[in-house]
Amino acid sequence: MYRRPKFLEILLEIREQMSRDVDYDVDLFAEMVRSGKIARKEKKFGLDKVKNKKDDKKIKKI
Protein backbone atom coordinates (compact mmCIF):
# COMPACT_ATOMS: atom_id res chain seq x y z
CA MET A 1 0.00 0.00 0.00
CA TYR A 2 1.04 3.58 -0.43
CA ARG A 3 1.33 6.29 2.21
CA ARG A 4 -1.29 9.04 2.22
CA PRO A 5 -0.13 12.54 1.36
CA LYS A 6 0.21 14.90 4.32
CA PHE A 7 -2.56 17.11 2.92
CA LEU A 8 -5.00 14.21 2.95
CA GLU A 9 -4.07 13.27 6.52
CA ILE A 10 -4.70 16.83 7.72
CA LEU A 11 -7.94 17.02 5.76
CA LEU A 12 -9.20 13.80 7.38
CA GLU A 13 -8.29 15.12 10.85
CA ILE A 14 -10.25 18.30 10.17
CA ARG A 15 -13.26 16.31 8.96
CA GLU A 16 -13.15 14.11 12.08
CA GLN A 17 -13.03 17.16 14.36
CA MET A 18 -15.90 18.84 12.52
CA SER A 19 -17.93 15.65 12.78
CA ARG A 20 -17.37 15.50 16.54
CA ASP A 21 -18.35 19.17 16.90
CA VAL A 22 -21.57 18.67 14.96
CA ASP A 23 -22.49 15.59 16.97
CA TYR A 24 -21.96 17.53 20.19
CA ASP A 25 -24.04 20.48 18.96
CA VAL A 26 -26.91 18.23 17.86
CA ASP A 27 -26.88 16.37 21.17
CA LEU A 28 -26.83 19.64 23.11
CA PHE A 29 -29.71 21.07 21.09
CA ALA A 30 -31.77 17.90 21.51
CA GLU A 31 -31.19 17.97 25.27
CA MET A 32 -32.21 21.62 25.45
CA VAL A 33 -35.43 20.90 23.55
CA ARG A 34 -36.21 17.88 25.75
CA SER A 35 -35.61 19.84 28.95
CA GLY A 36 -37.79 22.74 27.80
CA LYS A 37 -35.03 25.36 27.76
CA ILE A 38 -35.97 26.06 24.17
CA ALA A 39 -39.67 26.55 23.63
CA ARG A 40 -41.40 28.07 20.67
CA LYS A 41 -43.54 30.92 21.95
CA GLU A 42 -44.60 32.21 18.57
CA LYS A 43 -43.75 31.77 14.95
CA LYS A 44 -40.75 33.85 14.05
CA PHE A 45 -41.46 33.77 10.36
CA GLY A 46 -44.76 33.82 8.58
CA LEU A 47 -46.49 35.25 5.58
CA ASP A 48 -48.99 37.17 7.69
CA LYS A 49 -46.27 39.27 9.29
CA VAL A 50 -44.64 39.99 5.93
CA LYS A 51 -47.95 41.09 4.43
CA ASN A 52 -48.70 43.33 7.40
CA LYS A 53 -45.29 44.98 7.25
CA LYS A 54 -45.69 45.69 3.55
CA ASP A 55 -49.18 47.10 4.07
CA ASP A 56 -47.91 49.29 6.93
CA LYS A 57 -45.14 50.70 4.73
CA LYS A 58 -47.63 51.56 1.97
CA ILE A 59 -49.89 53.34 4.43
CA LYS A 60 -47.02 55.32 5.92
CA LYS A 61 -45.85 56.49 2.49
CA ILE A 62 -49.28 57.86 1.61
C-alpha positions in Angstrom: 0.0 0.0 0.0 1.0 3.6 -0.4 1.3 6.3 2.2 -1.3 9.0 2.2 -0.1 12.5 1.4 0.2 14.9 4.3 -2.6 17.1 2.9 -5.0 14.2 3.0 -4.1 13.3 6.5 -4.7 16.8 7.7 -7.9 17.0 5.8 -9.2 13.8 7.4 -8.3 15.1 10.8 -10.2 18.3 10.2 -13.3 16.3 9.0 -13.2 14.1 12.1 -13.0 17.2 14.4 -15.9 18.8 12.5 -17.9 15.7 12.8 -17.4 15.5 16.5 -18.4 19.2 16.9 -21.6 18.7 15.0 -22.5 15.6 17.0 -22.0 17.5 20.2 -24.0 20.5 19.0 -26.9 18.2 17.9 -26.9 16.4 21.2 -26.8 19.6 23.1 -29.7 21.1 21.1 -31.8 17.9 21.5 -31.2 18.0 25.3 -32.2 21.6 25.4 -35.4 20.9 23.5 -36.2 17.9 25.7 -35.6 19.8 28.9 -37.8 22.7 27.8 -35.0 25.4 27.8 -36.0 26.1 24.2 -39.7 26.5 23.6 -41.4 28.1 20.7 -43.5 30.9 21.9 -44.6 32.2 18.6 -43.8 31.8 14.9 -40.7 33.9 14.1 -41.5 33.8 10.4 -44.8 33.8 8.6 -46.5 35.2 5.6 -49.0 37.2 7.7 -46.3 39.3 9.3 -44.6 40.0 5.9 -48.0 41.1 4.4 -48.7 43.3 7.4 -45.3 45.0 7.3 -45.7 45.7 3.5 -49.2 47.1 4.1 -47.9 49.3 6.9 -45.1 50.7 4.7 -47.6 51.6 2.0 -49.9 53.3 4.4 -47.0 55.3 5.9 -45.9 56.5 2.5 -49.3 57.9 1.6 
